[in-house]
Amino acid sequence: MRTIVDIPDEQLKGLSAFCRREHLSRAEAVRRAVQMLLEEEKPTSDGFKNAFGIWKNKKVDGRKMVEKLRQEWE
């Protein structure tokens, strides 16, 4: 897919310098940047899905456990 992106001059200069140093096209550099952004976001959403319901089968009351842990701070 092709898209048009407005990039401020200062960022475009930095991107061009990066691409020359790394021997990359701008398109490839932008694809990599988007991939990095998506990978940063992934743990947050997956982490929630993995943690949801984790106490479901525990024999411990979650609220009592939290209160006990908080008492250790005093």
N, CA and C of each residue as an Amber inpcrd file, in Angstrom:
protein
   222
   0.8300000  -1.1710000   0.0000000   0.0000000   0.0000000   0.0000000
   0.8810000   1.2420000   0.0000000   0.5030000   2.1930000  -0.7300000
   1.2230000   3.4690000  -0.7320000   0.4330000   4.4790000   0.0810000
   1.1600000   5.3720000   0.7250000   0.5020000   6.4140000   1.5100000
   1.3490000   7.6760000   1.4590000   0.7310000   8.7830000   1.7270000
   1.4300000  10.0690000   1.7700000   1.5140000  10.4970000   3.2270000
   2.7130000  10.8740000   3.6440000   2.9330000  11.2830000   5.0310000
   3.6400000  12.6310000   5.0210000   3.1210000  13.5580000   5.8000000
   3.7820000  14.8570000   5.9560000   4.7900000  14.7450000   7.0850000
   6.0440000  15.0180000   6.7620000   7.1220000  14.9450000   7.7470000
   7.7890000  16.3130000   7.8220000   7.9080000  16.8810000   9.0190000
   8.5780000  18.1820000   9.1580000  10.0110000  18.1190000   8.6120000
  10.4880000  19.2480000   8.1220000  11.8210000  19.3170000   7.5050000
  12.9140000  18.7490000   8.3960000  12.8740000  19.0890000   9.6900000
  13.9180000  18.6340000  10.6020000  13.9360000  17.1030000  10.6890000
  12.7540000  16.4830000  10.7660000  12.6800000  15.0240000  10.8080000
  13.1100000  14.4160000   9.4840000  12.7620000  15.0600000   8.3810000
  13.1460000  14.5560000   7.0650000  14.6650000  14.5860000   6.8930000
  15.2990000  15.6180000   7.3910000  16.7640000  15.6800000   7.3310000
  17.3820000  14.5440000   8.1360000  16.8550000  14.3220000   9.3360000
  17.3480000  13.2250000  10.1750000  17.1130000  11.8760000   9.5310000
  15.9390000  11.6950000   8.9390000  15.6170000  10.4410000   8.2660000
  16.5480000  10.2120000   7.0780000  16.7810000  11.2470000   6.2970000
  17.6780000  11.1220000   5.1390000  19.0900000  10.7510000   5.5660000
  19.5770000  11.3930000   6.6350000  20.9180000  11.0830000   7.1320000
  20.9820000   9.6370000   7.6190000  19.9570000   9.2080000   8.3370000
  19.8960000   7.8190000   8.8150000  19.9110000   6.8450000   7.6430000
  19.1240000   7.1170000   6.6360000  19.0340000   6.2250000   5.4710000
  20.3700000   6.1360000   4.7260000  21.0710000   7.2520000   4.6120000
  22.3970000   7.2190000   3.9610000  23.3610000   6.3650000   4.7710000
  23.3790000   6.5650000   6.0890000  24.2730000   5.8080000   6.9610000
  23.9920000   4.3090000   6.9140000  22.7180000   3.9570000   6.9190000
  22.3200000   2.5520000   6.9890000  22.1060000   1.9060000   5.6260000
  22.2750000   2.7010000   4.5680000  22.0610000   2.2170000   3.1960000
  20.6560000   1.6410000   3.0310000  19.6640000   2.4320000   3.4540000
  18.2600000   2.0480000   3.3620000  17.4900000   3.0690000   2.5400000
  16.4210000   2.6170000   1.9330000  15.5050000   3.5710000   1.3090000
  14.6570000   4.1980000   2.4090000  14.0760000   5.3380000   2.1270000
  13.1840000   5.9560000   3.1090000  12.0110000   5.0350000   3.4090000
  11.4980000   4.4060000   2.3680000  10.3460000   3.5140000   2.5530000
  10.6830000   2.3900000   3.5340000  11.8710000   1.8110000   3.3850000
  12.2660000   0.7240000   4.2820000  12.4440000   1.2280000   5.7070000
  13.0120000   2.4130000   5.8610000  13.1910000   2.9800000   7.1940000
  11.8450000   3.2390000   7.8590000  10.8830000   3.7400000   7.0970000
   9.5550000   4.0030000   7.6510000   8.8680000   2.6840000   7.9980000
   9.0010000   1.6670000   7.1460000   8.4140000   0.3570000   7.4590000
   8.9770000  -0.1900000   8.7610000  10.2890000  -0.0690000   8.9400000
  10.9140000  -0.5550000  10.1760000  10.4360000   0.2240000  11.3890000
  10.2850000   1.5320000  11.2300000   9.8120000   2.3660000  12.3400000
   8.3850000   1.9800000  12.7240000   7.5440000   1.7420000  11.7400000
   6.1640000   1.3270000  12.0220000   6.1620000  -0.0220000  12.7260000
   7.0100000  -0.9430000  12.2690000   7.0870000  -2.2610000  12.9110000
   7.5260000  -2.1470000  14.3630000   8.5050000  -1.2940000  14.6250000
   8.9610000  -1.0880000  16.0040000   7.8410000  -0.5250000  16.8680000
   7.0850000   0.4150000  16.3320000   5.9670000   0.9960000  17.0640000
   4.9360000  -0.0760000  17.3970000   4.6120000  -0.9170000  16.4320000
   3.6330000  -1.9720000  16.6560000   4.1270000  -3.0000000  17.6720000
   5.4130000  -3.3070000  17.6500000   5.9740000  -4.2550000  18.6130000
   5.9730000  -3.6730000  20.0220000   6.1590000  -2.3630000  20.1600000
   6.0960000  -1.7220000  21.4750000   4.7040000  -1.8240000  22.0600000
   3.6960000  -1.6770000  21.2410000   2.3180000  -1.7040000  21.6940000
   1.8380000  -3.1140000  22.0050000   2.4100000  -4.0970000  21.3630000
   1.9360000  -5.4710000  21.4700000   1.9200000  -6.0120000  22.9010000
   2.9820000  -5.8670000  23.6890000   2.9500000  -6.4310000  25.0360000
   1.8200000  -5.8900000  25.9050000   1.4640000  -4.6390000  25.7150000
   0.4090000  -4.0470000  26.5180000  -0.9120000  -4.7700000  26.2850000
  -1.2840000  -4.9370000  25.0320000  -2.5620000  -5.5840000  24.7540000
  -2.4930000  -7.0750000  25.0520000  -1.4210000  -7.7490000  24.6930000
  -1.2840000  -9.1730000  24.9760000  -1.1470000  -9.4260000  26.4660000
  -0.4530000  -8.5420000  27.1640000  -0.2760000  -8.6940000  28.5950000
  -1.6150000  -8.6650000  29.3170000  -2.4900000  -7.7780000  28.9050000
  -3.8110000  -7.7060000  29.5100000  -4.5730000  -9.0040000  29.2550000
  -4.5330000  -9.4690000  28.0170000  -5.2410000 -10.7030000  27.6760000
  -4.6830000 -11.8880000  28.4630000  -3.3820000 -11.9400000  28.6210000
  -2.7590000 -13.0540000  29.3470000  -3.0400000 -12.9930000  30.8450000
  -3.1720000 -11.7890000  31.3880000  -3.3620000 -11.6340000  32.8300000
  -4.8330000 -11.6960000  33.2490000  -5.7390000 -11.4210000  32.3400000
  -7.1540000 -11.3940000  32.6810000  -7.6080000 -12.7580000  33.2140000
  -8.1810000 -12.7710000  34.4080000  -8.6830000 -14.0010000  35.0070000
  -7.6270000 -14.8810000  35.6490000  -6.4330000 -14.3520000  35.8510000
  -5.3250000 -15.1640000  36.3510000  -5.5880000 -15.6840000  37.7720000
  -6.4020000 -14.9580000  38.5640000  -6.6950000 -15.3660000  39.9400000
  -7.9330000 -16.2650000  40.0200000  -8.5350000 -16.5720000  38.9000000
  -9.8090000 -17.2920000  38.8800000  -9.7940000 -18.5910000  39.6870000
  -8.7630000 -19.3710000  39.5680000  -8.6970000 -20.6800000  40.2320000
  -7.8590000 -20.6830000  41.5120000  -7.4980000 -19.5100000  41.9940000
  -6.6900000 -19.4190000  43.2140000  -7.5700000 -19.6290000  44.4440000
  -6.9980000 -20.2150000  45.4680000  -7.7070000 -20.4450000  46.7250000
  -7.5690000 -19.2490000  47.6710000  -6.8240000 -18.2380000  47.2470000
  -6.5510000 -17.0660000  48.0760000  -7.4960000 -15.9400000  47.6720000
  -8.0170000 -15.2380000  48.6660000  -8.8370000 -14.0650000  48.4020000
  -7.9020000 -12.9210000  47.9880000  -8.1060000 -12.3800000  46.8140000
  -7.2280000 -11.3390000  46.2830000  -7.1530000 -10.1120000  47.1570000
  -8.2870000  -9.6910000  47.6900000  -8.3020000  -8.4940000  48.5350000
  -7.4970000  -8.7230000  49.8160000  -7.6690000  -9.8920000  50.4320000
  -6.9090000 -10.2000000  51.6580000  -5.4130000 -10.2570000  51.3670000
  -5.0670000 -10.7770000  50.2130000  -3.6570000 -10.8690000  49.8240000
  -3.0490000  -9.4750000  49.6790000  -3.7950000  -8.5670000  49.0450000
  -3.3090000  -7.1960000  48.8700000  -3.1470000  -6.5120000  50.2260000
  -4.1160000  -6.6790000  51.1000000  -4.0260000  -6.0660000  52.4340000
  -2.8160000  -6.5940000  53.1930000  -2.5640000  -7.8940000  53.0890000
  -1.4040000  -8.4860000  53.7600000  -0.1030000  -7.8880000  53.2210000
  -0.0150000  -7.7460000  51.9220000   1.1930000  -7.1670000  51.3170000
   1.3720000  -5.7090000  51.7360000   0.2870000  -4.9710000  51.8130000
   0.3700000  -3.5660000  52.2170000   0.8230000  -3.4190000  53.6660000
   0.4630000  -4.3720000  54.5130000   0.8910000  -4.3230000  55.9210000
   2.3970000  -4.4210000  56.0360000   3.0320000  -5.0830000  55.0790000
   4.4980000  -5.1960000  55.1090000   5.1810000  -3.8510000  54.9310000
   4.4860000  -2.8930000  54.3420000   5.0780000  -1.5750000  54.0990000
   5.1170000  -0.7370000  55.3610000   4.3030000  -1.0760000  56.3210000
   4.2080000  -0.2500000  57.5360000   5.3200000  -0.5370000  58.5100000
